Amino acid sequence: MDDDKKKKMKKRLQLGINQIQLQDLIATEKEMRERLIAVFRFHMGRKEYISQYELFCEVFKKDPLVLDIYKRNFWWSVLKRVLNNMRKDMSLFVAYRGDKFFVVADKEDAKIYKGVMDKNIKAMKSAKKRCDEWVEKKLWEKMF
């Protein structure tokens, strides 16, 4: 990740913290990465999963149920973005099934991850078709 992206991510995280006013929430992607690595050391493979609720509590040291839905969703989206970046740079490869998160440790775990990706790809192809239909049938004209 280049310096500009790091600065933007840090700024976004800081703005979110100021907005939410939770002093004990972590402020940088680096801190979040460190906590995620520490948490996932104990969750290798699908049999040693951690729930979404437990993951939030472990990373942010805060019960997500004390936050309103918007704040909870904001912080969850930040956490997912950091996990995605860690997957990209191969520092941590986490998969999920439902609300169960785990480090990919064997071929079965990889198969679960690939299944989720295949499902997402299928949904994106369907969205592309709907987009073409929207344009070809000029459905946008019906908006007015």
Rosetta constraint file for C-alpha pairs under 8 A:
AtomPair CA 1 CA 5 HARMONIC 6.38 0.50
AtomPair CA 1 CA 6 HARMONIC 6.66 0.50
AtomPair CA 2 CA 6 HARMONIC 6.37 0.50
AtomPair CA 3 CA 7 HARMONIC 6.10 0.50
AtomPair CA 4 CA 8 HARMONIC 6.17 0.50
AtomPair CA 5 CA 9 HARMONIC 6.05 0.50
AtomPair CA 6 CA 10 HARMONIC 6.07 0.50
AtomPair CA 7 CA 11 HARMONIC 6.03 0.50
AtomPair CA 8 CA 12 HARMONIC 6.09 0.50
AtomPair CA 9 CA 13 HARMONIC 6.10 0.50
AtomPair CA 9 CA 28 HARMONIC 7.99 0.50
AtomPair CA 9 CA 29 HARMONIC 7.35 0.50
AtomPair CA 10 CA 14 HARMONIC 6.00 0.50
AtomPair CA 10 CA 27 HARMONIC 7.27 0.50
AtomPair CA 10 CA 28 HARMONIC 5.57 0.50
AtomPair CA 10 CA 29 HARMONIC 6.75 0.50
AtomPair CA 11 CA 15 HARMONIC 6.06 0.50
AtomPair CA 12 CA 16 HARMONIC 6.19 0.50
AtomPair CA 13 CA 17 HARMONIC 6.23 0.50
AtomPair CA 13 CA 27 HARMONIC 6.11 0.50
AtomPair CA 13 CA 28 HARMONIC 6.65 0.50
AtomPair CA 13 CA 29 HARMONIC 7.96 0.50
AtomPair CA 13 CA 78 HARMONIC 7.79 0.50
AtomPair CA 14 CA 18 HARMONIC 6.18 0.50
AtomPair CA 14 CA 27 HARMONIC 5.92 0.50
AtomPair CA 14 CA 28 HARMONIC 7.64 0.50
AtomPair CA 15 CA 19 HARMONIC 6.06 0.50
AtomPair CA 16 CA 20 HARMONIC 6.08 0.50
AtomPair CA 16 CA 74 HARMONIC 7.96 0.50
AtomPair CA 17 CA 21 HARMONIC 5.62 0.50
AtomPair CA 17 CA 22 HARMONIC 6.28 0.50
AtomPair CA 17 CA 23 HARMONIC 7.59 0.50
AtomPair CA 17 CA 25 HARMONIC 7.11 0.50
AtomPair CA 17 CA 27 HARMONIC 7.04 0.50
AtomPair CA 18 CA 22 HARMONIC 7.61 0.50
AtomPair CA 20 CA 71 HARMONIC 7.01 0.50
AtomPair CA 24 CA 60 HARMONIC 7.72 0.50
AtomPair CA 24 CA 61 HARMONIC 7.52 0.50
AtomPair CA 25 CA 60 HARMONIC 5.55 0.50
AtomPair CA 25 CA 61 HARMONIC 7.28 0.50
AtomPair CA 25 CA 62 HARMONIC 7.86 0.50
AtomPair CA 26 CA 31 HARMONIC 6.48 0.50
AtomPair CA 26 CA 32 HARMONIC 6.67 0.50
AtomPair CA 26 CA 60 HARMONIC 6.67 0.50
AtomPair CA 27 CA 31 HARMONIC 7.18 0.50
AtomPair CA 28 CA 32 HARMONIC 6.46 0.50
AtomPair CA 29 CA 33 HARMONIC 6.03 0.50
AtomPair CA 29 CA 82 HARMONIC 6.82 0.50
AtomPair CA 30 CA 34 HARMONIC 6.29 0.50
AtomPair CA 31 CA 35 HARMONIC 6.29 0.50
AtomPair CA 32 CA 36 HARMONIC 6.09 0.50
AtomPair CA 32 CA 59 HARMONIC 6.88 0.50
AtomPair CA 32 CA 79 HARMONIC 7.75 0.50
AtomPair CA 32 CA 82 HARMONIC 7.56 0.50
AtomPair CA 33 CA 37 HARMONIC 6.19 0.50
AtomPair CA 33 CA 82 HARMONIC 7.08 0.50
AtomPair CA 33 CA 83 HARMONIC 7.91 0.50
AtomPair CA 33 CA 86 HARMONIC 7.66 0.50
AtomPair CA 34 CA 38 HARMONIC 6.22 0.50
AtomPair CA 35 CA 39 HARMONIC 6.06 0.50
AtomPair CA 35 CA 58 HARMONIC 7.89 0.50
AtomPair CA 35 CA 59 HARMONIC 5.82 0.50
AtomPair CA 36 CA 40 HARMONIC 5.98 0.50
AtomPair CA 36 CA 59 HARMONIC 6.52 0.50
AtomPair CA 37 CA 41 HARMONIC 6.20 0.50
AtomPair CA 37 CA 92 HARMONIC 7.11 0.50
AtomPair CA 38 CA 42 HARMONIC 7.92 0.50
AtomPair CA 39 CA 43 HARMONIC 7.41 0.50
AtomPair CA 39 CA 55 HARMONIC 7.81 0.50
AtomPair CA 39 CA 58 HARMONIC 7.00 0.50
AtomPair CA 39 CA 59 HARMONIC 7.61 0.50
AtomPair CA 40 CA 44 HARMONIC 6.82 0.50
AtomPair CA 40 CA 102 HARMONIC 7.08 0.50
AtomPair CA 40 CA 103 HARMONIC 6.66 0.50
AtomPair CA 42 CA 48 HARMONIC 7.20 0.50
AtomPair CA 43 CA 48 HARMONIC 4.68 0.50
AtomPair CA 43 CA 49 HARMONIC 5.27 0.50
AtomPair CA 43 CA 50 HARMONIC 6.53 0.50
AtomPair CA 43 CA 101 HARMONIC 7.98 0.50
AtomPair CA 43 CA 102 HARMONIC 5.39 0.50
AtomPair CA 43 CA 103 HARMONIC 6.15 0.50
AtomPair CA 44 CA 48 HARMONIC 5.86 0.50
AtomPair CA 44 CA 49 HARMONIC 7.34 0.50
AtomPair CA 44 CA 102 HARMONIC 5.94 0.50
AtomPair CA 44 CA 103 HARMONIC 4.79 0.50
AtomPair CA 44 CA 104 HARMONIC 6.74 0.50
AtomPair CA 44 CA 105 HARMONIC 5.98 0.50
AtomPair CA 45 CA 49 HARMONIC 6.80 0.50
AtomPair CA 45 CA 102 HARMONIC 5.56 0.50
AtomPair CA 45 CA 103 HARMONIC 5.37 0.50
AtomPair CA 45 CA 104 HARMONIC 5.54 0.50
AtomPair CA 45 CA 105 HARMONIC 4.99 0.50
AtomPair CA 45 CA 106 HARMONIC 7.07 0.50
AtomPair CA 45 CA 109 HARMONIC 6.42 0.50
AtomPair CA 46 CA 100 HARMONIC 7.91 0.50
AtomPair CA 46 CA 101 HARMONIC 7.55 0.50
AtomPair CA 46 CA 102 HARMONIC 5.53 0.50
AtomPair CA 46 CA 103 HARMONIC 7.38 0.50
AtomPair CA 46 CA 104 HARMONIC 7.49 0.50
AtomPair CA 46 CA 109 HARMONIC 6.29 0.50
AtomPair CA 48 CA 102 HARMONIC 6.79 0.50
AtomPair CA 49 CA 100 HARMONIC 5.59 0.50
AtomPair CA 49 CA 101 HARMONIC 5.27 0.50
AtomPair CA 49 CA 102 HARMONIC 4.74 0.50
AtomPair CA 50 CA 54 HARMONIC 6.28 0.50
AtomPair CA 50 CA 55 HARMONIC 6.27 0.50
AtomPair CA 50 CA 100 HARMONIC 5.63 0.50
AtomPair CA 50 CA 101 HARMONIC 5.25 0.50
AtomPair CA 50 CA 102 HARMONIC 6.46 0.50
AtomPair CA 51 CA 55 HARMONIC 6.04 0.50
AtomPair CA 51 CA 99 HARMONIC 5.46 0.50
AtomPair CA 51 CA 100 HARMONIC 4.73 0.50
AtomPair CA 51 CA 101 HARMONIC 6.12 0.50
AtomPair CA 52 CA 56 HARMONIC 6.23 0.50
AtomPair CA 52 CA 99 HARMONIC 5.14 0.50
AtomPair CA 52 CA 100 HARMONIC 6.36 0.50
AtomPair CA 52 CA 101 HARMONIC 6.89 0.50
AtomPair CA 53 CA 57 HARMONIC 6.34 0.50
AtomPair CA 53 CA 63 HARMONIC 7.93 0.50
AtomPair CA 53 CA 64 HARMONIC 7.16 0.50
AtomPair CA 54 CA 58 HARMONIC 6.07 0.50
AtomPair CA 55 CA 59 HARMONIC 6.08 0.50
AtomPair CA 56 CA 60 HARMONIC 5.85 0.50
AtomPair CA 56 CA 61 HARMONIC 7.51 0.50
AtomPair CA 56 CA 62 HARMONIC 7.31 0.50
AtomPair CA 56 CA 63 HARMONIC 7.32 0.50
AtomPair CA 56 CA 64 HARMONIC 6.68 0.50
AtomPair CA 56 CA 76 HARMONIC 7.44 0.50
AtomPair CA 57 CA 61 HARMONIC 4.92 0.50
AtomPair CA 57 CA 62 HARMONIC 5.04 0.50
AtomPair CA 57 CA 63 HARMONIC 5.31 0.50
AtomPair CA 57 CA 64 HARMONIC 6.82 0.50
AtomPair CA 58 CA 62 HARMONIC 7.65 0.50
AtomPair CA 62 CA 66 HARMONIC 7.84 0.50
AtomPair CA 63 CA 67 HARMONIC 7.71 0.50
AtomPair CA 64 CA 72 HARMONIC 5.99 0.50
AtomPair CA 65 CA 72 HARMONIC 7.85 0.50
AtomPair CA 67 CA 71 HARMONIC 5.92 0.50
AtomPair CA 67 CA 72 HARMONIC 5.68 0.50
AtomPair CA 68 CA 72 HARMONIC 6.15 0.50
AtomPair CA 69 CA 73 HARMONIC 5.99 0.50
AtomPair CA 70 CA 74 HARMONIC 6.06 0.50
AtomPair CA 71 CA 75 HARMONIC 6.26 0.50
AtomPair CA 72 CA 76 HARMONIC 6.04 0.50
AtomPair CA 73 CA 77 HARMONIC 6.02 0.50
AtomPair CA 74 CA 78 HARMONIC 6.42 0.50
AtomPair CA 75 CA 79 HARMONIC 6.20 0.50
AtomPair CA 76 CA 80 HARMONIC 6.19 0.50
AtomPair CA 77 CA 81 HARMONIC 6.11 0.50
AtomPair CA 78 CA 82 HARMONIC 6.28 0.50
AtomPair CA 79 CA 83 HARMONIC 6.25 0.50
AtomPair CA 80 CA 84 HARMONIC 6.09 0.50
AtomPair CA 81 CA 85 HARMONIC 6.23 0.50
AtomPair CA 82 CA 86 HARMONIC 6.17 0.50
AtomPair CA 83 CA 87 HARMONIC 6.18 0.50
AtomPair CA 83 CA 92 HARMONIC 7.55 0.50
AtomPair CA 83 CA 93 HARMONIC 7.89 0.50
AtomPair CA 83 CA 94 HARMONIC 7.14 0.50
AtomPair CA 84 CA 88 HARMONIC 6.27 0.50
AtomPair CA 85 CA 89 HARMONIC 6.32 0.50
AtomPair CA 86 CA 90 HARMONIC 5.83 0.50
AtomPair CA 86 CA 91 HARMONIC 5.22 0.50
AtomPair CA 86 CA 92 HARMONIC 5.29 0.50
AtomPair CA 86 CA 93 HARMONIC 6.90 0.50
AtomPair CA 87 CA 91 HARMONIC 6.46 0.50
AtomPair CA 87 CA 92 HARMONIC 5.52 0.50
AtomPair CA 87 CA 93 HARMONIC 4.82 0.50
AtomPair CA 87 CA 94 HARMONIC 7.01 0.50
AtomPair CA 92 CA 103 HARMONIC 7.39 0.50
AtomPair CA 93 CA 103 HARMONIC 5.73 0.50
AtomPair CA 93 CA 104 HARMONIC 6.00 0.50
AtomPair CA 94 CA 101 HARMONIC 6.68 0.50
AtomPair CA 94 CA 102 HARMONIC 5.46 0.50
AtomPair CA 94 CA 103 HARMONIC 4.39 0.50
AtomPair CA 94 CA 104 HARMONIC 5.86 0.50
AtomPair CA 95 CA 101 HARMONIC 5.81 0.50
AtomPair CA 95 CA 102 HARMONIC 5.59 0.50
AtomPair CA 95 CA 103 HARMONIC 6.16 0.50
AtomPair CA 95 CA 104 HARMONIC 6.19 0.50
AtomPair CA 95 CA 109 HARMONIC 7.59 0.50
AtomPair CA 95 CA 112 HARMONIC 7.59 0.50
AtomPair CA 95 CA 113 HARMONIC 5.49 0.50
AtomPair CA 96 CA 100 HARMONIC 5.35 0.50
AtomPair CA 96 CA 101 HARMONIC 4.33 0.50
AtomPair CA 96 CA 102 HARMONIC 6.26 0.50
AtomPair CA 96 CA 112 HARMONIC 7.90 0.50
AtomPair CA 96 CA 113 HARMONIC 7.02 0.50
AtomPair CA 97 CA 101 HARMONIC 6.72 0.50
AtomPair CA 97 CA 112 HARMONIC 7.39 0.50
AtomPair CA 97 CA 116 HARMONIC 7.92 0.50
AtomPair CA 104 CA 109 HARMONIC 5.13 0.50
AtomPair CA 104 CA 110 HARMONIC 5.96 0.50
AtomPair CA 104 CA 113 HARMONIC 7.95 0.50
AtomPair CA 105 CA 109 HARMONIC 6.22 0.50
AtomPair CA 105 CA 110 HARMONIC 7.57 0.50
AtomPair CA 106 CA 110 HARMONIC 6.32 0.50
AtomPair CA 107 CA 111 HARMONIC 6.02 0.50
AtomPair CA 108 CA 112 HARMONIC 6.39 0.50
AtomPair CA 109 CA 113 HARMONIC 6.42 0.50
AtomPair CA 110 CA 114 HARMONIC 6.03 0.50
AtomPair CA 111 CA 115 HARMONIC 6.03 0.50
AtomPair CA 112 CA 116 HARMONIC 6.44 0.50
AtomPair CA 113 CA 117 HARMONIC 6.37 0.50
AtomPair CA 114 CA 118 HARMONIC 6.04 0.50
AtomPair CA 115 CA 119 HARMONIC 6.20 0.50
AtomPair CA 116 CA 120 HARMONIC 6.28 0.50
AtomPair CA 117 CA 121 HARMONIC 6.11 0.50
AtomPair CA 118 CA 122 HARMONIC 6.17 0.50
AtomPair CA 119 CA 123 HARMONIC 6.33 0.50
AtomPair CA 120 CA 124 HARMONIC 6.23 0.50
AtomPair CA 121 CA 125 HARMONIC 6.23 0.50
AtomPair CA 122 CA 126 HARMONIC 6.32 0.50
AtomPair CA 123 CA 127 HARMONIC 6.25 0.50
AtomPair CA 124 CA 128 HARMONIC 6.25 0.50
AtomPair CA 125 CA 129 HARMONIC 6.44 0.50
AtomPair CA 126 CA 130 HARMONIC 6.32 0.50
AtomPair CA 127 CA 131 HARMONIC 6.12 0.50
AtomPair CA 128 CA 132 HARMONIC 6.34 0.50
AtomPair CA 129 CA 133 HARMONIC 6.22 0.50
AtomPair CA 130 CA 134 HARMONIC 6.05 0.50
AtomPair CA 131 CA 135 HARMONIC 6.43 0.50
AtomPair CA 132 CA 136 HARMONIC 6.02 0.50
AtomPair CA 133 CA 137 HARMONIC 5.83 0.50
AtomPair CA 133 CA 138 HARMONIC 7.98 0.50
AtomPair CA 134 CA 138 HARMONIC 5.80 0.50
AtomPair CA 134 CA 139 HARMONIC 5.12 0.50
AtomPair CA 134 CA 140 HARMONIC 6.80 0.50
AtomPair CA 135 CA 139 HARMONIC 6.63 0.50
AtomPair CA 135 CA 140 HARMONIC 7.38 0.50
AtomPair CA 138 CA 142 HARMONIC 7.87 0.50
AtomPair CA 139 CA 143 HARMONIC 7.52 0.50
